[in-house]
Amino acid sequence: MLNEENNQNSFEIMKLFDTHFHYYSDDGEPEEYWEKIKISELAYVLAAGADFEESRMAQKFAADIKNAWFAAGVHPHSADKYADGIGMFQEFKGADKLVAIGEIGIDYYYENSDRQSQWQIMEEFLELALEWNLPAIIHCRDLDGKEHAYYDTYRIMRDFAASGGRFDVHCFSGTIDWAEKFLEIGAWIGITGMVTFPKADNIRELLKYVPDNRLLLETDSPYLAPIPYRGKPNNPGYLIKVAEKVAAEKNISIEKLAKITTANAFEFFNL
C-alpha cells in the first residue's frame, strides 16, 4: 500500500491520471478501496470495463469517487460470450461520467475467444464509440515474435480513425514500427508499469518516438505492478513509479511529465 508521506505529497503536487485500471467486486466498496490505497483526491482515475458486469462496477466506482470516470466494453478474452450482440450496453448511453468505450480489442496471446468473435465485438463497440462520440480504449497483444494481432488491430482502427474516431492503444508493448503506424492514424499510447521491468527495453526505447502530446500513463491494475511492487496486486497508487521511470527515460522532471500526461488524459477523454 502507498502510505509514504513523500509519495502522498507527490500526488498532491503532480495530479497524476491513471487512465486505465480495473475495479472488481472483491476490492470492497469504492470508498474503502480509495482509502486503502491512500491516494489524494487530486489524483485522477479511469475505471475500465472488461465485460457487462465489470462495466457496471466501473460505473459504480466512478459514481462514488469524485475524481473518477469510467469506460464500458468487453475485453477480447470474453468476446465469444457476446455472440448474441452487445445490446445490453445501451444501458450506458449518456451515462454520467462515461467517457470512453473499452477495454476492447484483439488478443492472440491467449486467444480465449476465437478470432472472428474478437473482430465482431470490437467492431460493434467501435460503432458505439462513433455513435456516442467517445474515444476507444484498445487492447492489442500477440504471441512473442508474432504480429498478426497488430495487423488486424491496425486494419480495424485505420477505418475507425478515418471515420473520425479517437483511440489509445493501452498497455502498449509492441515494436517502434507499430507504435509509429498507430501514431500516424492518430493513436494515443498508454504506458504501464512494464516500463520498469528489466527486459522491457522496447518500451523504454519507444518513449523516444511517442510525441509528448500522445502519451498516457496507466497502471492496468490489478495487473503489471511496477518495480518495486512486482509480484503484488497493482493499484492506481503505484502510478507514481510508472511516472518516475518514464520521466527518467525522457530526461524531464516528474512534475513536467505529470503536467503533460494529465493534460493529455483530459484532452483524450474530453473532460
Secondary structure, DSSP 8 states (H G I E B T S, - for coil): ----HHHHHHHHHH--EEEEE---GGG--HHHHHHHTT--TTSEEEEE-SSHHHHHHHHHHHHHSTTEEEEE---GGGGGGGTT-SGGGGGGTT-TTEEEEEEEEEETTT--S-HHHHHHHHHHHHHHHHHHT--EEEEEE--TT--HHHHHHHHHHHHHHHTT--EEETT--S-HHHHHHHHHTT-EEEE-GGGGSTT-HHHHHHTTTS-GGGEEE---BTS---TTSTTS---GGGHHHHHHHHHHHHTS-HHHHHHHHHHHHHHHTT-
